[in-house]
Amino acid sequence: MDRKAIIFKVFTRKYQLSLKPDAIEYLVDILSEHEIENDQVQDAMDTYGEAADGCYLSDCTTIVNRDNLEKIYALMQMGGQDHDPTQNALLDPDEVDPEQHLYFVNAAEMPRWLYSNERKAFERSEAKPHLGGTPSARAQFLRDRHNIIKQVVLRNENFSPPAIAGRDRENYLKLTSTKNLLGRTGERFLLFGILTHAQDGRLCLEDPDGKVILDISDTGPSEGLFTEGCFVLVEGDYTEDETFQVIAMGHPPSEKRLVARSIYGHIDFLGKGATTVAEDEQFTEGMHRFKDLTFMCASDLWLDKPKTLRGVRKILDGYVENDFIPLLFIFCGNFTSKDVGQGSGLDLVRYQENFDQLADLLASYPRIASDSHFLFVPGPLDPWGSSTLPRPPIPSSFTSRLTAKLGKVHFGSNPCRVKFCGQEIVVFRHDLMAKMLRNLVGVKPEVDSGDLKRYLVQTILDQCHLSPFMLSVQPTIWEEDHALRLYPMPTTVILADKYERYDCTYEGCHVLNPGTFQGTLFGFSTYYPSTRRSEASFLEEDDEDY
């Protein structure tokens, strides 16, 4: 049988995949390159077909082109240059090179995946995002948030009825739509929807079918922080005056990263190539060889204050003296102590000069400048100042000297993501704690500072979103809202906030706030990818530095 016929037969009949002409020609070339005999062609094509059927394809499509097959071939070669393409091997943990698996993803670069409630699957939107958004985009991003969280809720064991009818089947939790409340006064229900306010100012819960007024006067205390724009579960009684008397309110249950990845691991949410759960485990095993590999993270580097550069110099001196060079420096804004977005031309010139001084300082440490990566994430006061999320990177006109003097410098959006050896690290510079507390629904919880930090972490991870607010509180670009999404749950979230430093692990996700670099001490955080944990670091300013 002709080789092309065998290729077509294996992909089409066995794996229900359609090959484009360039894909068939590519496979023929691969077979010739490796001198595959005719009696081995079907086995070799079975390997490729199995990889494609396992959704190594970034868009999980049934149409296979040359680019898809090249990605699969690259994955198969990870085990070595002389690897036989008829054998499908995973990555060798002992051959992991961290430099080859470090990627930086800005908000505008992330593929836009929309959740289809009808197909119960993510579908990729090929339309290019618009800054203003289409008329349907405003409703679409909220609908996506609703559908993503609801599918997590329904998959939770407490909401999944047993397959076999019996006594336990009657004890599972069942959601009710707001449209099914009419005519059922005095009954108790469990609702799921978004917290909003009616035109008269009363709190209500809204779902795709309607809305109902909430009475939270007798609602007991619950864990987490609740703001308008949060999706919540509420339990209570429907009263005769068509209000819902709430007895308990809570955030939806979260879903661990491993669970979500086992379901949607074939989807390339970051646009840097999808990896399987097995490959992530291989990366984790390989990272144990790099226990001293670290990321340094600092926030609020006010470059217009001479003290800041003295602090950076002292930190770099410590790294060089101890031969402990981080792989990645994450510098978050604000890079100025005052807003320069609406300032004069002189303010903008000084802003650029401050970055030039930082570039000269970093370049004076040759090993650090050549070996380490640098990621700069803008803050609220950096050009061009705007409250809308996500924010674009710092304009290149201010950072030309950094680009010239540092070989591995990256300018991220806010938020942005770092993909590293199977880990997903979200970097977000926002004063989130203060905004959350200003916009609480109901009474501010009487808890200590430690509980507030835990509640904040729980809230954003349960909401699968960095900004669980209404647009009136936190404007977002509708068609780039997916860049704020926290689903699947990331490995690590860096919430750079001027609030006091903290770190917390919730459902396997490590969340840290490096705190502000300003103050009586130079404060920053060190993240260890091998253990997925962080530690606080503080340095005192020497008297002679004044």
Salt bridges, closest charged atoms under 4 A:
GLU25 OE2 - LYS4 NZ 2.74
ASP46 OD1 - LYS14 NZ 3.15
GLU70 OE2 - ARG66 NE 3.02
GLU99 OE1 - HIS373 NE2 3.01
GLU99 OE2 - LYS408 NZ 3.37
GLU123 OE2 - ARG119 NH1 2.94
GLU187 OE1 - ARG184 NH2 3.48
ASP200 OD2 - ARG202 NE 2.86
GLU223 OE1 - ARG454 NH1 3.57
GLU228 OE1 - HIS197 ND1 3.19
ASP237 OD1 - ARG188 NE 2.89
GLU255 OE2 - ARG155 NE 2.81
ASP280 OD2 - ARG261 NH2 2.57
ASP300 OD1 - ARG429 NH2 2.99
ASP323 OD1 - ARG367 NH1 2.26
ASP347 OD1 - LYS338 NZ 3.84
ASP356 OD1 - ARG401 NE 3.94
ASP360 OD2 - ARG401 NH1 2.96
ASP360 OD1 - LYS405 NZ 2.70
ASP371 OD2 - ARG367 NE 3.85
GLU424 OE1 - ARG257 NH1 3.39
GLU424 OE2 - ARG417 NH1 2.69
ASP431 OD1 - ARG429 NH1 2.85
ASP431 OD2 - LYS498 NZ 3.95
ASP451 OD1 - ARG454 NH2 2.96
ASP481 OD1 - HIS465 NE2 3.01
GLU500 OE2 - LYS453 NZ 2.65
ASP503 OD2 - ARG501 NH1 2.48
GLU541 OE2 - ARG310 NH2 2.88
ASP542 OD1 - LYS314 NZ 2.93
